[in-house]
Amino acid sequence: MIRSIVLAEVTRGSIVESVHLGDVAVVDTTGKLLYYAGDPGKVTYMRSAAKPLQAIAYVERGGPERFGLSDREIAVTCASHSGEDVHVEAVYSILKKIGLDESYLQCGVHSPFHRPTARRLAAEGRRATPVHCNCSGKHAGMLVLSAMLGASPRDYMDPEGTVQRTILETASEMMGIDPSSVVLGIDGCGVPVYGVPLTAMALGFARLSSPSCLAPARARAVEVISRAMRENPQLVAGTGRFTTDLLRQAGDRVLAKSGAEAVYCMALVGKGVGVAFKVLDGESRPIAPAALAILQQLGVLEQADIDALAEWARPQVKNLSGKVCGEIRPKVEMVAAGDLRR
């Protein structure tokens, strides 16, 4: 049995108070394992890290051209957004362009992740609506695909329906696996979620990083999605979010997407390399330091990048009065693929 390794540790004073275990897979566009830490074949749910792969289904069928979708709108369909005005406006715009309204969104409702926006809504006596849900962009993209396929917009969440079957087939092809091998669950927003090995997730992102290995229509779709996300980082996550800051600093080299329960995927732009890792306990706080350490070990980031992202590279642990009393520091060390018994 291959054991998970320590991705990051949390200190308080001179003591390591907590550790976060996890697993990492780094593969190329053929699926060849290049580097790993822990168990690269660990099967877990991809959660929202799948969104860029899911968006391919409507983009490669010409959705953006048919409905005049902008790169900002394409980016929000790949997002786990914070419910800020810029996100809400983009989702409303997509719905308007496809002739639907917010009532068609079946993603559920939660308060905006962006606290100032949540406070403003409360002060104005307004409640959050489905468009504020962090997955509303993905659902809007699924409604675009529904229109492209001539399916009922009320049935786009049906796991056995045309929309979800098409998305699953597309994502599975990108990950190099048979759709029947995917363990299906239900995501927080209600649509099917994919249980696959980390190596499969990494392969999907490797192909996002270098689409020349794909058929022409799919390659064009991947290029559109990658450009939209990297050039519109605010739409992909939001203010004060690690993924947004990473894309702003290194979007010329890295495409990144988070998933719930501490799954994180990255594509090394133009390199044909994809990365996927999972924090075993589902805690999000070690994601940023682990991701940056992995990118450093792969030679993607320089010290200047780490300095610019210092608050994420070694996040401070503070007490209730704001005094720094510890830090979260990366411990992940990848090894070249070979003997997985290490």
N, C-alpha and C positions, 0 to 999 in steps of 0.2 A: 504493500500500500504506500502510495506517495503522499507525504505529509505536506500540509500547507506550511508556509514560512512566515516569518515576521516581516510585514510590509512597513510598519511604522511603530514607534514607541512613544509613550506620553510620559513626560517627566514632571515631577513636582519637587523643587529643590534639587537635591543630589540623588534622588531616588527615581528609578523607572517605576511609575505607578501602574501603568497599563500597557499592554501591547495589542496590536491588531494583526491577526494572521490573514493570509490570503494567498492567491495563486495568480500567475502571470503566464501568458502565451504571446509569443512574437513569431509571426509567420510571413512568408512571401506570397505572391499571387498564385503560386502553384499549390499552396497549402503546406509547403515544407516548413517544419519547425526550425526556427533560427536560434532563438533564445527562450529561456523559460525560468521560472522560479516556482517552487512548489509543484502543484499538479496542473500542467497546461491543458489536460483533457477533462478537467472538472466540468461537470454538467450543471448549469444553473440557468435561471431565466435571464434573458437579455434585457428585459424591461425596456425603458425608453432609449437605451443605446441603439435599439433597432430602428429608430425613426428615419435616419437617412436612407437605410436600405428599403424601408417600407414606402418612402416617397418616390422611389424609382418607378414604381408601377404606374403612377399617373403622369410623371414627367416624360417617360419614354413613349407614352401614347399620345403625346402632343398636348397635354392639358394646359401648360403655360401659354402656348401659342393660341389655342382655341379660345381661352378666356382672358388673354392679355395679362397674365400674372407676372408681377415684377419679381426681381431677385429677393427683395425684402419679404414678399409674400411666400415665396418658395422656402426661404429660410425659416419662417415661422411654422411651416408645416413639418419641419424637422426638429422643432424646439420642445424643450421643457421650460416654458417661459415663466416669467415672474408676475404676469398679470398687470404689467405697467401699461400706460396709455398707448405706447408704441406697439405693444403686442396686440392689445384689444383692437386698435384701429386696423391693423393688418388682417386680423381674422375677420372682422366685419367686412372689410374690403373684398376678401375672397368670397365670402358668402353672397355679397351683393353681385359680384361678377358672374356667379353661377345661378343667380336667380332664386336664392334661398335666404332664409332669415335664421336668427339664433335658435329658434324653436327646433330646428333640425339637428342641432348638436346634442348628442347623447352621452357626453363625456362626464356629466355630473358637475357639481359645484364645490368649490372651496375658496376660502379667502385668498386674495393675492399674496404670493410669497413676498412681494415687495412691500415692506411694512408701511412706508409713507403712503403708498396707494391704498392699502387696507385701511389706514387711519383716516384718510381723506374720504373714502366711501362712507365710513361710519359717521364722520362729522357731517356729511351731507345727507345722512339718513337713508343712504342707499345700501342695498345688499349686493353681494357678488352674484353674478349670473354665470351660466356655462361658459361664456366667452372668456371669463377670468381664469378658468381652469388651465393648469399648465399644459394640458394635452389638447386644448381646443384647436390649436393649429394643425396638429396631426389629424384630428377628426375632420377639419375643414378640407384637408388634402384627400381624405378618404371620400368625402362628398364630391370632390372634383372627379375622382376615379369613378364613382358611382355614375356621374353624368356621362363620362367617357364610355362606359360600358352599357349605358342605357338601363341601369338597374334602379330600383326604387330607392330614393334617398332615405326612406324610413327603415330600410333593412340593411344598411351598410355595416352594421356591427355583427350580423349573423355569421358565426364561425363557418357555417356550411354554405353561406351565400357567395355569389360571384365575386363581390368586392374582396372579402377576406381570403377567399381561395386564391385569387389572383395575386394578392399581396404576399401571401405565404409562399406561393410558387416562386415569385420574384426574389424574395429575401433568401429562400433556400438555395436557389441557383447561385446567388452571390456568395453564399457561405459554403458552397460545394457539397451540400447534403441533400438527401431525398426528403421531400416534405413529410413523408410518412414517419421519418425518424425523429421529427421535432416533437418534443413533449409540450403539448398545448395547455396553457393555464389561462386565467382571466386576469388581465392587468387592472390596476387601480381605476382606470378610466373606462373599463368594461370591455375593451376589445381583446382578442386573443394575444397572448404573450408567449414567446418562444423559449423553450428549455433546450439548450444546445451546449456542446462543449466550448470552452474558451477558445480553442483552436479554430472552431468554425466562425465564431464572432470575429476573431482576428483576421481570418481569411476574407470575410466580407469587407472589412475595412482596408485590407491590403488592396483589394480590387477597387475600392473607392479612391485609393491613393494613386493608382496608375491604371486607368481604364483601357489602355491600349490592348489589353488581353481580352476585351469584351467585344461582342457584336456591335456594329456601328450605332444602332439606335440606342442601345444601352450605354455605350461609351459616351455618347453625347449627353444622355440624361445624367450620368455620373458627373461629368464635367460641369453641367449646369448646377447640380446640387452642391458640389464641392465649392464652386465659386460663390454661390449664394450664401452658404454658411460662413465661409472664411471672410467674405467682404462685409457681412452684416452680423458681427458677433453679438451685438446688443439684442438682436432678434432671436438668437439661438438660446440664450439663457436670460441675462438681465443684469441690472445694476448690482455691483458687489458680488457677482458670481464668478467662481473660478474659471469655468469654461469660457465665459465671455472675455475675461482678462487674458487667458492663454491664447485665444484666437486673435486678440488685438496685438499681443506681443509677438506671436510666432505663427500667425495664420498663413504666412508664405511657405511654411514648412510643416505645419501640423493641422489636421482636421480632427476635432475631438467632440465626443458626445457622452454625456452622463446617462446613467440608468438608476432607477430606484434600487434600494437595498445594496448600494455601493458597488455597482458594476460600472466600469469605465472603459471606453474604447477610443483608440486613436489611429489615424492613418498618417504615415509619413509621406507628405505630398511629393509625388514624382519619384518616389523610391521603391514603390511596389512592396511596401512593408506595412503590416497592420499589427496593432497591439490590443490585447484585451486583458483586463484583470478584474478580480472580484475580491472584495474585503469580506472575509468569512462571516463576521458578525453583523454585516449590513450597516455598519456605522460609517457615515460619510466623512468624518473629520480627517482620516488618513489619506483620502483620495488625492488631494492636491500635492502633498509632499511626495507621495509614492509615484504619482504620474510624472512629476518633474524629475525625480531621481531616475526613473526609467528612461525618459527622454535624454537626460544627460548621459546615461550609460550607452545609449544608442548613438551618441554623437550628434544629436539634433540641436540641442541647446548649448549655448556658450555661457560663461559666467555672467556676462552682461544680461542675459535673459533671466538667469536665476536672481540676479540683483534686482532687476525690474519687477520680478514676481516674488520678492522676499517675504511678503506677508503670507504667501501661500506655500513657499518652500519649507519654512519652519514656523508654522503658526504658533503664536504665543498663547499660553494658558494664563488667564488672569483671574483674580479673585473678584468678589463683588464690589470692591472699591476701585477696581481697575489696575491694581498692582500686578505686575508680571511675576508669576510664581513657577513657571515651567514652560515647556514647549512640546510641540509634536514634531518629531524628527524622523526622516525616512531611514529605514534599515534594509530595504529590499536590495538584494544583490542577485542579478541574473547570471546565468551561466550559459555557455554555448550549448546547443542541442547535442545530444549524444547519449550518455548513459543516464536514463531517467531514474535510476535507483539511488542517485546521490541524495 
